[in-house]
Amino acid sequence: MTKSSSDLQGGLNLSNLEKGSALLNHIGYAALLFSIVDYAAILIPFRFTNPNWELEVIKQLINQVIVLLVAFGLVFYRPMTISRKLTKYFLRFLSWLCLLIGVFYLLLLPLAMVDVGKIGLIQQNNVNSRLNQQLKVSTAVTKQVSRLGITEQELQVWAREVQLTPQSIAKDRAANISLQNSILTQLTTLREAAQTQAKQTLEAAQKQNLKDTISIILRGIISGVAFIWMWYLTGWARQRISKKPRRRKTFSQQTTEQLDQNISLEQEEMEESAESSHVT
């Protein structure tokens, strides 16, 4: 006994395949709605011209790409013929939306690079500002400690301020180094440490910014190309929806029908005349 034409390989019924496709479509619609809510949560409240906010938003938007791609893929999964006209228009809209999203992600890359540059400049200014403040304080303390006539009690206070330990003070006294010189040496050490710390902070920030820039560029390119490729693959959804044209009779058809009607009328008249002559 042969199987019907509606059966597919593996014993899968055509109606079951349609139901499975519809289920995947519904999951895709749900994922699409979730992505819209997530995008709104990322963008609101708007703080444009803030490079830190813009860069963080770009990172989060790129992180949402996988969910959005899966949502579009599930929505476009249509192994059967689409019969509803509203669905056709919606899929055409989503197909063009893929192109817009792909271009949008590619356009985010220059903005991300500009924001990374601005953030790096802000970080450098902040580090230099803190360093200059520390150096000013150190210079002021150095003037106070170096002045003539400073008392031992004042030196003890400044020793605690510059965090000189009793062990260090005792070691310096054993080496015939005055407390004043010990404080000045400690201030020099603190200035050098502050400068070294500022340099290390800037180098670490530059490395992190470079890492973020490379990651954003690569992932942004992948995101943009993926959406543009999906737009290309869904060209079937952008095909013009054909309307059934009304059948219009050509001039030759109208002429033929009119001749047929005239012939039938003439035949009827001849039959009627023949019947009347027969009766007479």
Secondary structure in CASP SS format (residue, H / E / C, confidence):
PFRMAT SS
TARGET T0000
AUTHOR 0000-0000-0000
METHOD secondary structure of the structure
MODEL  1
M C 1.00
T C 1.00
K C 1.00
S C 1.00
S C 1.00
S C 1.00
D E 1.00
L C 1.00
Q H 1.00
G H 1.00
G H 1.00
L C 1.00
N E 1.00
L H 1.00
S H 1.00
N H 1.00
L H 1.00
E H 1.00
K H 1.00
G H 1.00
S H 1.00
A H 1.00
L H 1.00
L H 1.00
N H 1.00
H H 1.00
I H 1.00
G H 1.00
Y H 1.00
A H 1.00
A H 1.00
L H 1.00
L H 1.00
F H 1.00
S H 1.00
I H 1.00
V H 1.00
D H 1.00
Y H 1.00
A H 1.00
A H 1.00
I H 1.00
L H 1.00
I C 1.00
P C 1.00
F C 1.00
R C 1.00
F C 1.00
T C 1.00
N C 1.00
P H 1.00
N H 1.00
W H 1.00
E H 1.00
L H 1.00
E H 1.00
V H 1.00
I H 1.00
K H 1.00
Q H 1.00
L H 1.00
I H 1.00
N H 1.00
Q C 1.00
V H 1.00
I H 1.00
V H 1.00
L H 1.00
L H 1.00
V H 1.00
A H 1.00
F H 1.00
G H 1.00
L H 1.00
V H 1.00
F H 1.00
Y C 1.00
R C 1.00
P C 1.00
M C 1.00
T C 1.00
I C 1.00
S C 1.00
R C 1.00
K H 1.00
L H 1.00
T H 1.00
K H 1.00
Y H 1.00
F H 1.00
L H 1.00
R H 1.00
F H 1.00
L H 1.00
S H 1.00
W H 1.00
L H 1.00
C H 1.00
L H 1.00
L H 1.00
I H 1.00
G H 1.00
V H 1.00
F H 1.00
Y H 1.00
L H 1.00
L H 1.00
L H 1.00
L H 1.00
P H 1.00
L H 1.00
A H 1.00
M H 1.00
V H 1.00
D H 1.00
V H 1.00
G H 1.00
K H 1.00
I H 1.00
G H 1.00
L H 1.00
I H 1.00
Q H 1.00
Q H 1.00
N H 1.00
N H 1.00
V H 1.00
N H 1.00
S H 1.00
R H 1.00
L H 1.00
N H 1.00
Q H 1.00
Q H 1.00
L H 1.00
K H 1.00
V H 1.00
S H 1.00
T H 1.00
A H 1.00
V H 1.00
T H 1.00
K H 1.00
Q H 1.00
V H 1.00
S H 1.00
R C 1.00
L C 1.00
G C 1.00
I C 1.00
T C 1.00
E H 1.00
Q H 1.00
E H 1.00
L H 1.00
Q H 1.00
V H 1.00
W H 1.00
A H 1.00
R H 1.00
E H 1.00
V C 1.00
Q C 1.00
L C 1.00
T C 1.00
P H 1.00
Q H 1.00
S H 1.00
I H 1.00
A H 1.00
K H 1.00
D H 1.00
R H 1.00
A H 1.00
A C 1.00
N C 1.00
I C 1.00
S C 1.00
L H 1.00
Q H 1.00
N H 1.00
S H 1.00
I H 1.00
L H 1.00
T H 1.00
Q H 1.00
L H 1.00
T H 1.00
T H 1.00
L H 1.00
R H 1.00
E H 1.00
A H 1.00
A H 1.00
Q H 1.00
T H 1.00
Q H 1.00
A H 1.00
K H 1.00
Q H 1.00
T H 1.00
L H 1.00
E H 1.00
A H 1.00
A H 1.00
Q H 1.00
K H 1.00
Q H 1.00
N H 1.00
L H 1.00
K H 1.00
D H 1.00
T H 1.00
I H 1.00
S H 1.00
I H 1.00
I H 1.00
L H 1.00
R H 1.00
G H 1.00
I H 1.00
I H 1.00
S H 1.00
G H 1.00
V H 1.00
A H 1.00
F H 1.00
I H 1.00
W H 1.00
M H 1.00
W H 1.00
Y H 1.00
L H 1.00
T C 1.00
G H 1.00
W H 1.00
A H 1.00
R H 1.00
Q C 1.00
R C 1.00
I C 1.00
S C 1.00
K C 1.00
K C 1.00
P C 1.00
R C 1.00
R C 1.00
R C 1.00
K C 1.00
T C 1.00
F H 1.00
S H 1.00
Q H 1.00
Q H 1.00
T H 1.00
T H 1.00
E H 1.00
Q H 1.00
L H 1.00
D H 1.00
Q H 1.00
N H 1.00
I H 1.00
S H 1.00
L H 1.00
E H 1.00
Q H 1.00
E H 1.00
E H 1.00
M H 1.00
E H 1.00
E H 1.00
S H 1.00
A H 1.00
E H 1.00
S H 1.00
S H 1.00
H H 1.00
V H 1.00
T C 1.00
END
